[in-house]
C-alpha cells in the first residue's frame, strides 16, 4: 500500500472546520446557543493558521532536501 506524504496544513484546516461543525451541531441539538457569526472567525482563523503551517512545513522540507522516502 502506498503511503501519502503527511501534510500538517490540511490537518489544521480539518480540525478547525470540524470544530465549527461541532459548535453548530451543539447549537442544533440545543446544548448551547451559538450566534450566527461565530463560524466566521473560527473558519477564517483556522484557514489562516493552516496556511501558515503549510508554508512553514514547505520551508522546512525545502531546507532538508525534500520529503524522505521510506
C-alpha positions as CSV (number, residue, x, y, z in Angstrom):
1,X,0.0,0.0,0.0
2,X,1.4,3.4,-1.0
3,X,1.8,5.9,1.9
4,X,1.0,9.5,1.4
5,X,3.0,12.5,2.5
6,X,2.0,14.0,5.8
7,X,0.5,17.5,5.3
8,X,0.0,19.3,8.7
9,X,-1.7,22.3,7.0
10,X,-4.6,20.1,5.9
11,X,-4.7,18.6,9.4
12,X,-5.0,22.0,11.0
13,X,-7.7,23.1,8.5
14,X,-9.7,19.9,9.1
15,X,-9.5,20.4,12.8
16,X,-10.9,23.9,12.7
17,X,-13.6,23.0,10.2
18,X,-14.6,20.1,12.4
19,X,-14.7,22.4,15.4
20,X,-17.0,24.7,13.5
21,X,-19.3,21.8,12.7
22,X,-19.3,20.7,16.3
23,X,-20.2,24.2,17.5
24,X,-23.2,24.3,15.2
25,X,-24.2,20.7,15.9
26,X,-24.3,21.5,19.6
27,X,-26.4,24.5,18.8
28,X,-28.8,22.5,16.7
29,X,-29.1,19.9,19.4
30,X,-30.0,22.6,21.9
31,X,-26.9,22.1,24.2
32,X,-25.9,25.7,23.9
33,X,-26.7,28.8,21.9
34,X,-24.3,29.9,19.2
35,X,-24.6,33.2,17.3
36,X,-24.8,33.0,13.6
37,X,-21.5,34.9,13.1
38,X,-19.4,32.6,15.3
39,X,-18.2,30.5,12.4
40,X,-16.6,33.4,10.6
41,X,-13.6,33.9,13.0
42,X,-13.3,30.2,13.6
43,X,-13.1,29.2,9.9
44,X,-11.0,32.2,8.7
45,X,-8.6,31.9,11.7
46,X,-8.3,28.2,11.1
47,X,-7.6,28.6,7.4
48,X,-5.0,31.3,8.1
49,X,-3.3,29.1,10.6
50,X,-3.4,26.2,8.2
51,X,-1.8,28.4,5.5
52,X,1.0,29.4,7.9
53,X,1.5,25.8,8.9
54,X,1.7,24.7,5.3
55,X,4.2,27.5,4.5
56,X,6.4,26.6,7.4
57,X,6.3,22.9,6.5
58,X,7.2,23.6,2.9
59,X,10.2,25.8,4.1
60,X,11.4,23.0,6.4
61,X,11.1,20.4,3.7
62,X,12.9,22.5,1.1
63,X,15.7,23.1,3.5
64,X,16.0,19.4,4.3
65,X,16.1,18.4,0.7
66,X,12.5,17.2,0.1
67,X,10.4,14.6,1.7
68,X,12.1,11.5,2.8
69,X,11.1,8.3,1.0
70,X,10.8,5.3,3.1
